[in-house]
Amino acid sequence: MTFKTQLIFTALLALGLQANAQYTDEINSNRPGQSQSAFAVGKSVFQVETGVNGVYEKHNILNNTAKGVTTDLALRYGAFDESLEFMADMQYRFDLYEDAIYSYNRNDFSKFVLGAKYLAYDPDKNYNPKPDLKSWWANRRFKWRTLIPAVAVYGGVHVMSKGPFTFPEDKTSFKGMVILQHHFGRWVWVNNIIFDKVGTTYPSTNWITTFTHGLSKRASGFLEFQAIKSDYYADAIARVGGTYLIHEDLQVDASISGNFKDTPSVLYGGVGLSWRFDADYKDILIGGKGDREDELKAEQEKQKKEQEKHKKDRKAAREARKKELEQPMGPAEP
């Protein structure tokens, strides 16, 4: 097992041992993974997601390497409807390519896609669960309806010009995606089924599956696997990373990605941030109440009780200390 493989498996194991939750009242970012969530950012909400990654690629058979940096930028805007989002997804790459004969620098867009996403089905919409007042177990047991995912569809167009990261015969092509998102209590599971570069010589089919959970009130982690298949290239890539919520509209992240073969071997690592502008957003009442609303309320009440208990304990400790200091001192020993 290579060092890169050991590193990825160790990180996957470490993150897999912890769990918490995320809620939609905080920024809804797709970073730092490559999958997209089923939910839009919200009507009149503008969001920027950007990052920088170090890149190392090596092909053991062709004996070439590429070392460089990529910069990512995604612009997301919700318009017309709460379920509709428009986006521009871009990546610019700088690298040094070397093989047995040549060595030269390359720089150009490696991705430039304009698209839109629509939430077609939300299982929590118009759903009003009633708690069982007689059974604690009935309220806590696994609910089979959580197996029903939120479903979104995405359509986009690749508008890249010809460059070092495209095939000479490439032209404007299309990208389609079906997005499935489950909420299992404190876990979020997202699946993307992607049909990419449709209309080119080498279209590809991708599957990305992502598990997201929290490590604390502000920090969260994710595990992700991506399978890529085309007539030119096939691969399996694992990603692991985390985010930290500075406040409800600003998030920073870090991640590492790698594959499990050497034709080529791929290793990426980077950092980024996501920022949301929602000053023009107006709350819209949507019928129904999902399980996550009750969970959020219960968590908020729990935190409130813990804070009150902490205050009482501190007050009691101060009063005990005050009484101890007020006690008269005994006579000094001869």
C-alpha positions in Angstrom: 0.0 0.0 0.0 1.4 3.4 -1.0 1.8 6.3 1.3 -0.9 8.2 -0.5 -3.4 5.3 -0.1 -2.5 5.0 3.6 -3.0 8.7 4.1 -6.5 8.7 2.4 -7.6 5.6 4.4 -6.4 7.0 7.7 -8.3 10.3 7.1 -11.4 8.4 6.1 -11.3 6.3 9.2 -10.7 9.3 11.5 -13.6 11.2 10.1 -15.9 8.2 10.0 -15.9 7.9 13.8 -17.7 11.2 14.5 -21.1 12.6 13.7 -23.4 15.6 14.1 -25.6 17.6 11.7 -25.9 20.6 9.5 -28.9 22.8 8.9 -30.1 24.9 5.9 -30.3 28.1 7.9 -26.5 28.2 7.5 -24.6 28.6 4.2 -25.3 25.8 1.8 -22.0 25.2 0.0 -20.9 22.5 -2.4 -17.3 22.9 -1.3 -14.9 21.3 -0.8 -16.3 18.1 -2.5 -17.1 17.7 -6.1 -20.8 16.7 -5.7 -23.7 19.2 -5.7 -26.5 19.2 -3.1 -30.1 18.9 -4.3 -31.1 22.3 -2.7 -30.7 25.7 -4.3 -29.2 28.7 -2.4 -32.6 30.5 -2.3 -34.4 33.1 -4.3 -32.3 36.4 -4.6 -29.4 34.8 -2.8 -25.9 35.2 -4.4 -23.1 32.8 -3.3 -19.4 32.6 -4.2 -17.4 29.5 -3.7 -13.6 29.6 -4.4 -10.4 27.7 -3.6 -6.8 26.9 -4.5 -5.4 23.4 -4.9 -2.0 22.0 -5.3 -1.8 19.3 -8.0 0.6 16.4 -8.6 0.0 13.8 -11.4 2.4 11.1 -12.5 2.0 8.4 -15.2 4.3 5.5 -14.5 3.9 3.9 -18.0 4.2 7.1 -20.1 6.8 8.5 -17.7 5.4 12.0 -17.4 4.5 14.3 -14.5 2.4 17.4 -14.1 2.9 19.7 -11.0 1.0 22.9 -10.5 -1.9 24.8 -9.0 -5.6 25.1 -9.8 -8.0 27.9 -8.8 -11.7 27.1 -8.5 -14.6 29.6 -8.7 -18.3 28.8 -8.6 -20.9 31.6 -8.7 -24.4 30.6 -7.7 -27.6 32.7 -7.8 -31.2 31.8 -6.9 -33.9 33.3 -9.2 -37.6 33.2 -10.0 -38.3 30.4 -7.5 -36.9 28.9 -4.3 -36.1 25.7 -6.1 -34.2 27.2 -9.1 -30.5 28.1 -9.2 -28.2 29.4 -11.9 -24.5 28.8 -11.7 -21.1 29.3 -13.4 -18.4 26.7 -12.5 -14.9 27.5 -13.5 -11.4 26.2 -12.9 -8.1 27.7 -14.1 -4.9 25.6 -14.0 -1.2 26.4 -14.0 1.2 23.5 -14.2 4.6 22.3 -15.3 4.4 19.3 -17.6 7.5 17.0 -18.0 8.2 13.8 -19.9 11.3 12.0 -21.2 11.8 14.6 -24.0 9.8 17.8 -23.2 9.3 20.2 -20.3 7.0 23.2 -20.6 4.5 25.3 -18.7 0.8 25.2 -19.3 -2.0 27.5 -18.2 -5.6 27.8 -19.3 -9.2 27.0 -18.2 -9.6 23.3 -17.4 -13.3 23.8 -16.8 -15.9 26.5 -17.6 -19.5 25.4 -17.3 -22.7 27.4 -17.3 -25.8 25.7 -15.9 -28.9 25.6 -13.9 -30.3 23.3 -11.1 -33.9 22.7 -10.1 -35.2 20.9 -7.0 -37.9 18.7 -8.5 -39.0 16.9 -5.3 -38.6 17.6 -1.6 -39.9 14.8 0.7 -40.3 17.2 3.6 -42.6 19.6 1.7 -46.2 19.3 2.9 -45.1 16.7 5.4 -46.5 17.2 9.0 -45.4 14.4 11.3 -47.3 14.1 14.6 -45.3 13.0 17.6 -46.4 9.9 19.5 -47.2 11.3 23.0 -47.3 7.8 24.5 -44.1 6.3 23.2 -40.6 7.7 23.4 -39.4 4.7 21.4 -41.8 5.4 18.5 -40.5 8.9 18.2 -36.9 7.8 18.1 -37.0 4.7 15.9 -35.8 4.6 12.3 -38.3 6.2 9.9 -38.5 4.3 6.6 -39.6 7.4 4.8 -36.1 8.9 5.2 -35.1 6.5 2.4 -37.0 8.8 0.0 -34.5 11.3 -1.3 -34.8 14.9 -2.4 -34.4 14.9 -6.1 -32.9 17.7 -8.3 -31.9 17.9 -12.0 -29.1 19.9 -13.5 -28.3 20.9 -17.0 -25.2 22.8 -18.2 -23.0 23.7 -21.2 -19.2 23.5 -21.4 -18.0 26.8 -23.1 -14.3 26.3 -22.9 -12.1 27.4 -25.7 -9.5 25.0 -27.1 -6.4 24.7 -25.0 -3.9 22.3 -23.4 -6.5 20.6 -21.2 -9.0 19.8 -24.0 -8.9 17.4 -27.0 -8.3 19.2 -30.4 -11.7 18.0 -31.7 -13.6 19.2 -28.6 -16.4 21.6 -29.1 -19.3 23.0 -27.1 -20.7 20.1 -25.1 -23.4 19.4 -22.6 -23.5 18.2 -19.0 -26.5 16.6 -17.3 -27.0 15.4 -13.8 -29.5 13.8 -11.4 -29.0 14.6 -7.8 -30.3 12.5 -4.9 -30.1 13.8 -1.3 -31.0 11.8 1.9 -31.1 13.0 5.5 -30.7 10.2 8.0 -31.1 12.0 11.3 -27.6 13.6 11.8 -26.2 12.3 8.5 -26.5 13.8 5.0 -25.9 11.5 2.0 -25.7 13.0 -1.5 -25.4 11.1 -4.8 -24.7 12.7 -8.2 -25.2 10.7 -11.5 -23.5 12.8 -14.2 -23.4 12.6 -18.0 -20.5 14.8 -19.0 -19.0 16.1 -22.3 -22.0 14.9 -24.2 -21.5 15.6 -27.9 -17.8 15.2 -27.9 -15.6 12.2 -29.0 -15.1 11.1 -25.4 -18.3 11.6 -23.3 -18.0 10.3 -19.7 -20.3 9.0 -17.0 -19.6 9.9 -13.4 -21.0 8.8 -10.1 -20.1 10.8 -7.0 -21.3 9.8 -3.5 -20.7 12.0 -0.5 -21.4 11.6 3.2 -21.4 14.8 5.3 -21.6 15.2 9.1 -20.5 17.6 11.8 -17.6 17.4 14.2 -18.7 20.2 16.4 -21.2 23.1 16.3 -19.1 24.9 13.6 -16.8 22.2 12.1 -17.9 19.5 9.8 -16.3 16.7 7.8 -17.0 14.9 4.6 -16.1 11.6 2.9 -16.5 11.3 -0.9 -15.9 8.8 -3.7 -16.0 9.4 -7.4 -16.1 6.9 -10.2 -15.3 8.1 -13.8 -15.8 6.1 -16.9 -15.2 7.0 -20.6 -13.5 5.4 -23.6 -10.4 7.5 -23.0 -10.1 7.6 -19.2 -11.5 5.7 -16.2 -10.6 6.3 -12.5 -11.8 6.1 -8.9 -11.0 9.0 -6.7 -11.4 9.4 -2.9 -11.7 12.7 -1.1 -11.7 13.7 2.5 -11.9 17.1 4.1 -13.6 19.5 6.5 -15.2 22.9 6.8 -15.4 25.5 9.5 -18.3 27.9 9.8 -17.0 31.4 10.7 -20.6 32.7 10.7 -23.8 31.7 9.0 -22.8 33.3 5.7 -19.0 32.5 5.6 -17.3 29.1 5.6 -13.7 28.0 5.1 -12.6 24.5 4.0 -9.7 22.2 3.4 -9.5 18.8 1.6 -7.3 16.2 0.0 -8.0 13.9 -3.0 -6.2 10.9 -4.4 -6.8 7.9 -6.6 -5.6 4.3 -6.3 -3.7 3.7 -9.5 -0.5 4.9 -11.2 -1.7 5.5 -14.8 -1.8 8.3 -13.8 -1.4 8.7 -10.0 -3.3 11.8 -8.9 -3.0 13.8 -5.6 -4.7 17.1 -4.9 -4.8 19.2 -1.7 -6.2 22.6 -1.1 -8.1 25.2 0.9 -11.1 27.5 0.0 -14.0 29.6 1.3 -17.6 30.1 0.6 -19.5 33.4 1.1 -23.2 34.1 0.8 -25.0 37.4 0.3 -28.6 37.2 1.3 -29.6 40.7 2.3 -32.3 40.7 -0.4 -33.7 37.3 0.7 -37.3 37.2 2.1 -38.5 34.2 4.1 -41.0 32.1 2.2 -43.4 29.8 4.2 -43.4 26.3 2.7 -46.0 23.9 3.9 -44.9 20.9 5.9 -42.5 20.1 8.7 -39.6 17.8 8.3 -37.9 15.7 11.0 -34.9 18.1 11.0 -37.0 20.9 12.4 -37.8 19.0 15.5 -34.1 17.9 15.8 -32.9 21.5 15.5 -35.4 22.6 18.2 -34.4 19.8 20.5 -30.7 20.6 20.0 -31.3 24.3 20.7 -33.2 23.5 23.9 -30.5 21.2 25.0 -27.8 23.8 24.5 -29.9 26.4 26.4 -30.3 24.0 29.4 -26.5 23.3 29.4 -25.8 27.1 29.4 -28.2 27.7 32.3 -26.7 24.8 34.3 -23.2 26.2 33.6 -24.2 29.6 34.9 -25.8 28.2 38.0 -22.7 26.1 38.8 -20.5 29.1 38.4 -22.7 31.2 40.6 -22.8 28.5 43.3 -19.0 28.2 43.1 -18.6 32.0 43.6 -21.0 32.0 46.5 -19.2 29.1 48.2 -15.9 30.8 47.7 -17.3 34.1 49.1 -18.6 32.4 52.3 -15.2 30.7 52.7 -13.4 34.0 52.6 -15.9 35.6 55.0 -15.3 33.0 57.7 -13.2 34.5 60.7 -9.7 33.2 60.8 -8.7 31.2 64.0 -6.1 32.5 66.5 -2.5 32.3 65.3 -0.5 29.4 66.6 2.3 30.2 69.1 
